[in-house]
Amino acid sequence: MADADGTIPVQVCYAWPERNILLDLQVPADCTVRQAITASGILEKVPELDLASIRVGVYGKLKPLEAILEPHDRIELYRPLIADPKEARRRRASVKRSR
């Protein structure tokens, strides 16, 4: 439900292994993920973020940039994977088998 001024609270977050950024903001009730990310100022704080190529989600579920936000949504900006999860599992299994 929107506040009396027609806004909703949302949070934009981005994390590195050693630190994270959590930005709380009020956005219009019909705000999209893209608009909230832009309004948060995170793209200026983290210049390596490219909105055209990063993946985003809300509470761990991938969302398109044009998805409409709900009150108290947490928008998560995901870093690219450094390793293929399937390949990492294969390596771990191979190490276990060789023991």
N, CA, C and O atoms as a GROMACS GRO file, in nm:
protein
  396
    1MET      N    1   0.084  -0.118   0.000
    1MET     CA    2   0.000   0.000   0.000
    1MET      C    3   0.089   0.125   0.000
    1MET      O    4   0.186   0.133   0.075
    2ALA      N    5   0.055   0.220  -0.084
    2ALA     CA    6   0.134   0.342  -0.095
    2ALA      C    7   0.112   0.433   0.025
    2ALA      O    8   0.005   0.433   0.086
    3ASP      N    9   0.214   0.511   0.058
    3ASP     CA   10   0.203   0.611   0.164
    3ASP      C   11   0.105   0.720   0.119
    3ASP      O   12   0.059   0.721   0.005
    4ALA      N   13   0.075   0.811   0.210
    4ALA     CA   14  -0.018   0.920   0.180
    4ALA      C   15   0.029   1.005   0.062
    4ALA      O   16  -0.052   1.063  -0.010
    5ASP      N   17   0.161   1.012   0.043
    5ASP     CA   18   0.213   1.092  -0.068
    5ASP      C   19   0.225   1.012  -0.199
    5ASP      O   20   0.282   1.061  -0.296
    6GLY      N   21   0.172   0.889  -0.201
    6GLY     CA   22   0.172   0.808  -0.322
    6GLY      C   23   0.302   0.735  -0.349
    6GLY      O   24   0.325   0.690  -0.461
    7THR      N   25   0.388   0.722  -0.247
    7THR     CA   26   0.515   0.653  -0.266
    7THR      C   27   0.518   0.523  -0.186
    7THR      O   28   0.439   0.502  -0.094
    8ILE      N   29   0.611   0.437  -0.225
    8ILE     CA   30   0.632   0.311  -0.153
    8ILE      C   31   0.780   0.300  -0.115
    8ILE      O   32   0.866   0.351  -0.186
    9PRO      N   33   0.810   0.233  -0.003
    9PRO     CA   34   0.950   0.213   0.033
    9PRO      C   35   1.007   0.090  -0.038
    9PRO      O   36   0.942  -0.014  -0.043
   10VAL      N   37   1.126   0.103  -0.093
   10VAL     CA   38   1.198  -0.009  -0.154
   10VAL      C   39   1.345   0.001  -0.114
   10VAL      O   40   1.389   0.103  -0.062
   11GLN      N   41   1.418  -0.104  -0.141
   11GLN     CA   42   1.561  -0.107  -0.111
   11GLN      C   43   1.634  -0.159  -0.233
   11GLN      O   44   1.589  -0.253  -0.299
   12VAL      N   45   1.747  -0.097  -0.264
   12VAL     CA   46   1.834  -0.141  -0.373
   12VAL      C   47   1.963  -0.190  -0.310
   12VAL      O   48   2.022  -0.120  -0.227
   13CYS      N   49   2.008  -0.311  -0.348
   13CYS     CA   50   2.131  -0.362  -0.287
   13CYS      C   51   2.223  -0.424  -0.391
   13CYS      O   52   2.181  -0.477  -0.494
   14TYR      N   53   2.352  -0.413  -0.359
   14TYR     CA   54   2.458  -0.473  -0.441
   14TYR      C   55   2.566  -0.519  -0.345
   14TYR      O   56   2.599  -0.447  -0.250
   15ALA      N   57   2.621  -0.637  -0.367
   15ALA     CA   58   2.719  -0.691  -0.272
   15ALA      C   59   2.844  -0.741  -0.342
   15ALA      O   60   2.839  -0.796  -0.452
   16TRP      N   61   2.956  -0.720  -0.275
   16TRP     CA   62   3.085  -0.777  -0.310
   16TRP      C   63   3.120  -0.874  -0.198
   16TRP      O   64   3.053  -0.873  -0.095
   17PRO      N   65   3.221  -0.958  -0.214
   17PRO     CA   66   3.258  -1.047  -0.104
   17PRO      C   67   3.296  -0.972   0.024
   17PRO      O   68   3.272  -1.022   0.134
   18GLU      N   69   3.353  -0.854   0.011
   18GLU     CA   70   3.403  -0.784   0.129
   18GLU      C   71   3.311  -0.672   0.180
   18GLU      O   72   3.333  -0.623   0.291
   19ARG      N   73   3.212  -0.630   0.105
   19ARG     CA   74   3.122  -0.524   0.150
   19ARG      C   75   2.994  -0.525   0.068
   19ARG      O   76   2.982  -0.596  -0.032
   20ASN      N   77   2.897  -0.444   0.112
   20ASN     CA   78   2.773  -0.433   0.036
   20ASN      C   79   2.717  -0.293   0.047
   20ASN      O   80   2.755  -0.215   0.135
   21ILE      N   81   2.626  -0.262  -0.043
   21ILE     CA   82   2.556  -0.134  -0.043
   21ILE      C   83   2.407  -0.165  -0.031
   21ILE      O   84   2.353  -0.244  -0.108
   22LEU      N   85   2.343  -0.102   0.066
   22LEU     CA   86   2.198  -0.111   0.083
   22LEU      C   87   2.144   0.031   0.082
   22LEU      O   88   2.180   0.112   0.168
   23LEU      N   89   2.058   0.061  -0.012
   23LEU     CA   90   2.002   0.196  -0.026
   23LEU      C   91   1.851   0.190  -0.010
   23LEU      O   92   1.782   0.126  -0.089
   24ASP      N   93   1.801   0.257   0.092
   24ASP     CA   94   1.656   0.266   0.114
   24ASP      C   95   1.605   0.392   0.045
   24ASP      O   96   1.667   0.498   0.054
   25LEU      N   97   1.492   0.380  -0.025
   25LEU     CA   98   1.436   0.497  -0.090
   25LEU      C   99   1.286   0.485  -0.103
   25LEU      O  100   1.228   0.376  -0.094
   26GLN      N  101   1.224   0.598  -0.126
   26GLN     CA  102   1.080   0.606  -0.152
   26GLN      C  103   1.065   0.633  -0.301
   26GLN      O  104   1.128   0.723  -0.356
   27VAL      N  105   0.980   0.554  -0.366
   27VAL     CA  106   0.958   0.570  -0.510
   27VAL      C  107   0.808   0.578  -0.536
   27VAL      O  108   0.729   0.535  -0.452
   28PRO      N  109   0.768   0.631  -0.651
   28PRO     CA  110   0.625   0.633  -0.683
   28PRO      C  111   0.567   0.492  -0.685
   28PRO      O  112   0.637   0.396  -0.716
   29ALA      N  113   0.440   0.481  -0.653
   29ALA     CA  114   0.375   0.350  -0.642
   29ALA      C  115   0.381   0.269  -0.772
   29ALA      O  116   0.376   0.146  -0.766
   30ASP      N  117   0.390   0.332  -0.887
   30ASP     CA  118   0.395   0.259  -1.014
   30ASP      C  119   0.537   0.250  -1.070
   30ASP      O  120   0.556   0.235  -1.190
   31CYS      N  121   0.636   0.257  -0.984
   31CYS     CA  122   0.776   0.258  -1.024
   31CYS      C  123   0.822   0.121  -1.075
   31CYS      O  124   0.780   0.017  -1.024
   32THR      N  125   0.909   0.123  -1.176
   32THR     CA  126   0.967  -0.001  -1.227
   32THR      C  127   1.101  -0.027  -1.159
   32THR      O  128   1.156   0.060  -1.093
   33VAL      N  129   1.151  -0.147  -1.176
   33VAL     CA  130   1.282  -0.184  -1.124
   33VAL      C  131   1.388  -0.088  -1.181
   33VAL      O  132   1.470  -0.036  -1.106
   34ARG      N  133   1.385  -0.064  -1.310
   34ARG     CA  134   1.482   0.026  -1.375
   34ARG      C  135   1.476   0.166  -1.313
   34ARG      O  136   1.580   0.223  -1.282
   35GLN      N  137   1.358   0.220  -1.295
   35GLN     CA  138   1.344   0.354  -1.240
   35GLN      C  139   1.398   0.362  -1.097
   35GLN      O  140   1.462   0.460  -1.061
   36ALA      N  141   1.372   0.260  -1.017
   36ALA     CA  142   1.421   0.259  -0.879
   36ALA      C  143   1.573   0.251  -0.875
   36ALA      O  144   1.637   0.320  -0.795
   37ILE      N  145   1.631   0.169  -0.961
   37ILE     CA  146   1.778   0.158  -0.966
   37ILE      C  147   1.838   0.293  -1.003
   37ILE      O  148   1.934   0.338  -0.941
   38THR      N  149   1.781   0.357  -1.103
   38THR     CA  150   1.831   0.487  -1.146
   38THR      C  151   1.814   0.591  -1.034
   38THR      O  152   1.906   0.668  -1.007
   39ALA      N  153   1.698   0.593  -0.971
   39ALA     CA  154   1.670   0.689  -0.864
   39ALA      C  155   1.759   0.669  -0.743
   39ALA      O  156   1.788   0.764  -0.670
   40SER      N  157   1.804   0.546  -0.720
   40SER     CA  158   1.886   0.517  -0.602
   40SER      C  159   2.024   0.580  -0.609
   40SER      O  160   2.086   0.606  -0.506
   41GLY      N  161   2.073   0.606  -0.730
   41GLY     CA  162   2.207   0.660  -0.748
   41GLY      C  163   2.317   0.556  -0.742
   41GLY      O  164   2.435   0.590  -0.743
   42ILE      N  165   2.280   0.430  -0.737
   42ILE     CA  166   2.380   0.323  -0.727
   42ILE      C  167   2.468   0.315  -0.852
   42ILE      O  168   2.584   0.276  -0.843
   43LEU      N  169   2.414   0.352  -0.967
   43LEU     CA  170   2.492   0.344  -1.090
   43LEU      C  171   2.608   0.445  -1.088
   43LEU      O  172   2.710   0.423  -1.152
   44GLU      N  173   2.591   0.554  -1.015
   44GLU     CA  174   2.700   0.651  -0.999
   44GLU      C  175   2.799   0.604  -0.892
   44GLU      O  176   2.919   0.628  -0.903
   45LYS      N  177   2.749   0.538  -0.789
   45LYS     CA  178   2.835   0.490  -0.679
   45LYS      C  179   2.920   0.371  -0.722
   45LYS      O  180   3.032   0.353  -0.673
   46VAL      N  181   2.867   0.291  -0.813
   46VAL     CA  182   2.937   0.171  -0.860
   46VAL      C  183   2.945   0.179  -1.012
   46VAL      O  184   2.862   0.121  -1.082
   47PRO      N  185   3.046   0.252  -1.064
   47PRO     CA  186   3.052   0.277  -1.209
   47PRO      C  187   3.065   0.152  -1.295
   47PRO      O  188   3.031   0.155  -1.413
   48GLU      N  189   3.114   0.040  -1.238
   48GLU     CA  190   3.128  -0.080  -1.320
   48GLU      C  191   2.994  -0.148  -1.351
   48GLU      O  192   2.989  -0.239  -1.434
   49LEU      N  193   2.887  -0.105  -1.286
   49LEU     CA  194   2.755  -0.162  -1.314
   49LEU      C  195   2.705  -0.110  -1.448
   49LEU      O  196   2.706   0.010  -1.474
   50ASP      N  197   2.661  -0.202  -1.531
   50ASP     CA  198   2.604  -0.167  -1.661
   50ASP      C  199   2.462  -0.221  -1.663
   50ASP      O  200   2.440  -0.342  -1.674
   51LEU      N  201   2.366  -0.131  -1.652
   51LEU     CA  202   2.226  -0.173  -1.641
   51LEU      C  203   2.181  -0.257  -1.760
   51LEU      O  204   2.090  -0.338  -1.747
   52ALA      N  205   2.245  -0.240  -1.874
   52ALA     CA  206   2.207  -0.317  -1.994
   52ALA      C  207   2.251  -0.462  -1.985
   52ALA      O  208   2.194  -0.548  -2.053
   53SER      N  209   2.351  -0.493  -1.901
   53SER     CA  210   2.403  -0.630  -1.901
   53SER      C  211   2.389  -0.704  -1.768
   53SER      O  212   2.405  -0.826  -1.764
   54ILE      N  213   2.359  -0.633  -1.659
   54ILE     CA  214   2.349  -0.704  -1.531
   54ILE      C  215   2.213  -0.770  -1.515
   54ILE      O  216   2.115  -0.731  -1.579
   55ARG      N  217   2.210  -0.869  -1.429
   55ARG     CA  218   2.085  -0.935  -1.397
   55ARG      C  219   2.034  -0.878  -1.266
   55ARG      O  220   2.113  -0.847  -1.176
   56VAL      N  221   1.903  -0.862  -1.255
   56VAL     CA  222   1.844  -0.807  -1.133
   56VAL      C  223   1.732  -0.898  -1.086
   56VAL      O  224   1.673  -0.973  -1.164
   57GLY      N  225   1.704  -0.889  -0.959
   57GLY     CA  226   1.595  -0.967  -0.903
   57GLY      C  227   1.534  -0.896  -0.784
   57GLY      O  228   1.585  -0.794  -0.737
   58VAL      N  229   1.424  -0.951  -0.738
   58VAL     CA  230   1.358  -0.903  -0.617
   58VAL      C  231   1.348  -1.022  -0.525
   58VAL      O  232   1.283  -1.122  -0.557
   59TYR      N  233   1.413  -1.011  -0.409
   59TYR     CA  234   1.417  -1.120  -0.311
   59TYR      C  235   1.458  -1.254  -0.375
   59TYR      O  236   1.395  -1.356  -0.351
   60GLY      N  237   1.562  -1.251  -0.456
   60GLY     CA  238   1.620  -1.373  -0.510
   60GLY      C  239   1.553  -1.428  -0.635
   60GLY      O  240   1.596  -1.530  -0.687
   61LYS      N  241   1.450  -1.363  -0.685
   61LYS     CA  242   1.384  -1.408  -0.808
   61LYS      C  243   1.413  -1.308  -0.918
   61LYS      O  244   1.390  -1.188  -0.903
   62LEU      N  245   1.466  -1.358  -1.029
   62LEU     CA  246   1.498  -1.271  -1.142
   62LEU      C  247   1.375  -1.194  -1.188
   62LEU      O  248   1.265  -1.250  -1.196
   63LYS      N  249   1.395  -1.067  -1.219
   63LYS     CA  250   1.286  -0.981  -1.265
   63LYS      C  251   1.335  -0.900  -1.384
   63LYS      O  252   1.453  -0.866  -1.392
   64PRO      N  253   1.246  -0.868  -1.478
   64PRO     CA  254   1.284  -0.777  -1.586
   64PRO      C  255   1.292  -0.635  -1.532
   64PRO      O  256   1.230  -0.602  -1.431
   65LEU      N  257   1.368  -0.551  -1.600
   65LEU     CA  258   1.383  -0.413  -1.556
   65LEU      C  259   1.251  -0.335  -1.559
   65LEU      O  260   1.239  -0.232  -1.493
   66GLU      N  261   1.154  -0.382  -1.634
   66GLU     CA  262   1.027  -0.311  -1.645
   66GLU      C  263   0.922  -0.363  -1.547
   66GLU      O  264   0.806  -0.320  -1.552
   67ALA      N  265   0.958  -0.454  -1.458
   67ALA     CA  266   0.864  -0.506  -1.358
   67ALA      C  267   0.824  -0.395  -1.262
   67ALA      O  268   0.908  -0.314  -1.222
   68ILE      N  269   0.698  -0.391  -1.226
   68ILE     CA  270   0.646  -0.291  -1.132
   68ILE      C  271   0.675  -0.340  -0.989
   68ILE      O  272   0.656  -0.457  -0.957
   69LEU      N  273   0.720  -0.248  -0.906
   69LEU     CA  274   0.758  -0.282  -0.769
   69LEU      C  275   0.639  -0.281  -0.674
   69LEU      O  276   0.540  -0.211  -0.696
   70GLU      N  277   0.653  -0.359  -0.568
   70GLU     CA  278   0.558  -0.362  -0.458
   70GLU      C  279   0.623  -0.296  -0.337
   70GLU      O  280   0.746  -0.285  -0.332
   71PRO      N  281   0.544  -0.251  -0.240
   71PRO     CA  282   0.604  -0.191  -0.120
   71PRO      C  283   0.700  -0.289  -0.052
   71PRO      O  284   0.672  -0.409  -0.042
   72HIS      N  285   0.810  -0.239  -0.006
   72HIS     CA  286   0.913  -0.312   0.069
   72HIS      C  287   0.990  -0.413  -0.016
   72HIS      O  288   1.056  -0.501   0.040
   73ASP      N  289   0.984  -0.403  -0.148
   73ASP     CA  290   1.066  -0.491  -0.233
   73ASP      C  291   1.214  -0.457  -0.215
   73ASP      O  292   1.251  -0.341  -0.196
   74ARG      N  293   1.298  -0.560  -0.220
   74ARG     CA  294   1.443  -0.541  -0.218
   74ARG      C  295   1.495  -0.578  -0.356
   74ARG      O  296   1.490  -0.694  -0.396
   75ILE      N  297   1.545  -0.479  -0.429
   75ILE     CA  298   1.599  -0.501  -0.563
   75ILE      C  299   1.744  -0.540  -0.547
   75ILE      O  300   1.823  -0.468  -0.486
   76GLU      N  301   1.779  -0.655  -0.603
   76GLU     CA  302   1.916  -0.706  -0.592
   76GLU      C  303   1.983  -0.702  -0.728
   76GLU      O  304   1.928  -0.751  -0.827
   77LEU      N  305   2.101  -0.644  -0.732
   77LEU     CA  306   2.181  -0.639  -0.855
   77LEU      C  307   2.285  -0.750  -0.843
   77LEU      O  308   2.363  -0.753  -0.748
   78TYR      N  309   2.286  -0.840  -0.939
   78TYR     CA  310   2.371  -0.959  -0.931
   78TYR      C  311   2.500  -0.942  -1.010
   78TYR      O  312   2.500  -0.894  -1.124
   79ARG      N  313   2.610  -0.983  -0.946
   79ARG     CA  314   2.740  -0.984  -1.014
   79ARG      C  315   2.745  -1.106  -1.106
   79ARG      O  316   2.674  -1.204  -1.082
   80PRO      N  317   2.826  -1.101  -1.212
   80PRO     CA  318   2.842  -1.220  -1.296
   80PRO      C  319   2.907  -1.333  -1.217
   80PRO      O  320   2.987  -1.308  -1.126
   81LEU      N  321   2.874  -1.455  -1.250
   81LEU     CA  322   2.936  -1.571  -1.185
   81LEU      C  323   3.082  -1.581  -1.227
   81LEU      O  324   3.116  -1.557  -1.342
   82ILE      N  325   3.168  -1.618  -1.131
   82ILE     CA  326   3.309  -1.634  -1.166
   82ILE      C  327   3.336  -1.778  -1.211
   82ILE      O  328   3.432  -1.803  -1.284
   83ALA      N  329   3.252  -1.869  -1.169
   83ALA     CA  330   3.270  -2.008  -1.209
   83ALA      C  331   3.134  -2.067  -1.245
   83ALA      O  332   3.031  -2.029  -1.188
   84ASP      N  333   3.135  -2.157  -1.340
   84ASP     CA  334   3.012  -2.226  -1.379
   84ASP      C  335   2.974  -2.321  -1.264
   84ASP      O  336   3.054  -2.407  -1.228
   85PRO      N  337   2.855  -2.308  -1.206
   85PRO     CA  338   2.816  -2.392  -1.093
   85PRO      C  339   2.821  -2.542  -1.124
   85PRO      O  340   2.859  -2.621  -1.037
   86LYS      N  341   2.784  -2.581  -1.245
   86LYS     CA  342   2.788  -2.724  -1.280
   86LYS      C  343   2.932  -2.775  -1.282
   86LYS      O  344   2.960  -2.884  -1.232
   87GLU      N  345   3.020  -2.696  -1.339
   87GLU     CA  346   3.161  -2.737  -1.345
   87GLU      C  347   3.222  -2.743  -1.205
   87GLU      O  348   3.300  -2.833  -1.175
   88ALA      N  349   3.186  -2.649  -1.120
   88ALA     CA  350   3.238  -2.650  -0.982
   88ALA      C  351   3.191  -2.775  -0.908
   88ALA      O  352   3.268  -2.836  -0.833
   89ARG      N  353   3.066  -2.814  -0.927
   89ARG     CA  354   3.015  -2.938  -0.864
   89ARG      C  355   3.090  -3.060  -0.916
   89ARG      O  356   3.124  -3.149  -0.838
   90ARG      N  357   3.116  -3.063  -1.046
   90ARG     CA  358   3.190  -3.177  -1.103
   90ARG      C  359   3.330  -3.187  -1.041
   90ARG      O  360   3.375  -3.297  -1.008
   91ARG      N  361   3.397  -3.073  -1.026
   91ARG     CA  362   3.531  -3.075  -0.965
   91ARG      C  363   3.525  -3.124  -0.821
   91ARG      O  364   3.609  -3.205  -0.780
   92ARG      N  365   3.428  -3.077  -0.744
   92ARG     CA  366   3.417  -3.122  -0.605
   92ARG      C  367   3.390  -3.272  -0.598
   92ARG      O  368   3.447  -3.342  -0.514
   93ALA      N  369   3.302  -3.322  -0.685
   93ALA     CA  370   3.270  -3.465  -0.687
   93ALA      C  371   3.392  -3.545  -0.726
   93ALA      O  372   3.416  -3.652  -0.670
   94SER      N  373   3.470  -3.496  -0.820
   94SER     CA  374   3.589  -3.564  -0.865
   94SER      C  375   3.691  -3.574  -0.750
   94SER      O  376   3.756  -3.677  -0.733
   95VAL      N  377   3.706  -3.469  -0.674
   95VAL     CA  378   3.798  -3.469  -0.560
   95VAL      C  379   3.751  -3.570  -0.456
   95VAL      O  380   3.833  -3.643  -0.400
   96LYS      N  381   3.622  -3.575  -0.428
   96LYS     CA  382   3.569  -3.669  -0.330
   96LYS      C  383   3.592  -3.814  -0.375
   96LYS      O  384   3.626  -3.901  -0.295
   97ARG      N  385   3.571  -3.838  -0.506
   97ARG     CA  386   3.589  -3.975  -0.558
   97ARG      C  387   3.734  -4.019  -0.548
   97ARG      O  388   3.762  -4.136  -0.524
   98SER      N  389   3.827  -3.926  -0.566
   98SER     CA  390   3.968  -3.963  -0.566
   98SER      C  391   4.024  -3.986  -0.424
   98SER      O  392   4.136  -4.035  -0.410
   99ARG      N  393   3.949  -3.950  -0.322
   99ARG     CA  394   3.996  -3.970  -0.184
   99ARG      C  395   3.983  -4.111  -0.140
   99ARG      O  396   4.018  -4.144  -0.026
   0.00000   0.00000   0.00000
